[in-house]
Amino acid sequence: MGRLADEVRKYKRIAFDTNTLIYLLEKHQVYGPEVKEVFELIEKGV
């Protein structure tokens, strides 16, 4: 699991800015995979 996903799991509530969606939609080389992993956790309800 990525560093960002590991950090997010520590909290009950998180907030995202628009840039996280842009990283995901534009498949940013560095941040895209990290953000995708976090959104997958959210979809699973983790």
C-alpha positions in Angstrom: 0.0 0.0 0.0 1.3 3.5 -0.8 2.3 6.0 1.8 -0.6 8.3 1.2 -3.1 5.4 1.6 -1.4 4.3 4.8 -1.7 7.9 6.2 -5.4 8.3 5.2 -6.4 5.0 7.0 -5.5 6.7 10.3 -8.4 9.1 10.1 -12.2 8.9 10.2 -12.6 11.9 8.0 -10.5 13.4 5.3 -11.0 16.2 2.8 -9.8 16.5 -0.8 -9.1 19.5 -2.9 -9.8 19.6 -6.6 -6.2 18.9 -7.5 -6.6 15.3 -6.2 -9.3 14.6 -8.8 -7.2 16.2 -11.5 -4.2 14.0 -10.6 -6.5 11.0 -10.8 -8.3 11.9 -14.1 -5.2 13.0 -15.9 -3.2 10.0 -14.6 -0.4 12.1 -13.2 2.8 10.0 -13.2 3.7 10.6 -9.5 0.5 11.4 -7.7 -2.0 9.6 -9.9 -1.3 6.1 -8.5 -1.3 7.3 -4.9 -4.6 9.2 -5.3 -6.2 6.2 -7.1 -5.3 3.9 -4.2 -6.9 6.3 -1.7 -10.1 6.5 -3.8 -10.2 2.7 -4.0 -10.1 2.5 -0.2 -12.9 5.0 0.0 -15.0 2.9 -2.4 -14.4 -0.1 -0.2 -15.4 1.8 2.9 -12.1 1.4 4.6 
